[in-house]
Amino acid sequence: AQSVTQPDIHITVSEGASLELRCNYSYGATPYLFWYVQSPGQGLQLLLKYFSGDTLVQGIKGFEAEFKRSQSSFNLRKPSVHWSDAAEYFCAVGAPNDYKLSFGAGTTVTVRA
Amino acid sequence: EAEVAQSPRYKITEKSQAVAFWCDPISGHATLYWYRQILGQGPELLVQFQDESVVDDSQLPKDRFSAERLKGVDSTLKIQPAELGDSAMYLCASSPTHFGTASTDTQYFGPGTRLTVL
């Protein structure tokens, strides 16, 4: 079964600085990969997803992620964070012909002025 | 923009009581999911419906949890009796396509129901 590790529980970043959130997956073949964001008290919103093709994926709100098969990683990046990016971010992995998504434990992002 | 609706948003109950959560997916979405999210963890799938049929409830504690989607539209998740360890956020999600392609779907999440069991 597939699984996801998000090594960073909490990251603090200054407004305007760059952000990178790490995600490592475990799966024997090419996985389907997702990043979701959850604001306090809210449900999850999809930022971006990777199924195949170009390994650099663009998402909403200025986020991008890069799939690196050699490192089993799918890290999320944003060049310049805004205070509204403070939230919890979840990486998830799925597999072909398997409808289940396995989520990581999440990374909480705090943005300081 | 269409959204997944859930109610109530917050529920406080005492252990051994019964609770029920309701979810109305985006219109036309065939697949509906119930997740449990314990504080500090990612969501964990409890049950998945395709239309009115359960396709996976392997992680649903069936001695106390039940879920139904009678007409293939809205859904109810019930816990009876509630235990302290059931305190969590219960998330509903829906996706448009059918089983077999769901892994490539986008799952749209509702705002969740925060359950506190005292």
Interface residues (C-beta under 8 A of the other chain):
Chain A: V4 Y32 Y36 G41 Q42 G43 L44 Q45 L46 K49 F51 F90 A92 G94 A95 P96 N97 D98 Y99 K100 L101 F103 G104 A105 G106
Chain B: V4 Q6 T31 G40 Q41 G42 P43 E44 L45 Q48 V55 D56 L91 A93 F99 G100 A102 S103 T104 T106 Q107 Y108 F109 G110 P111 G112 R114
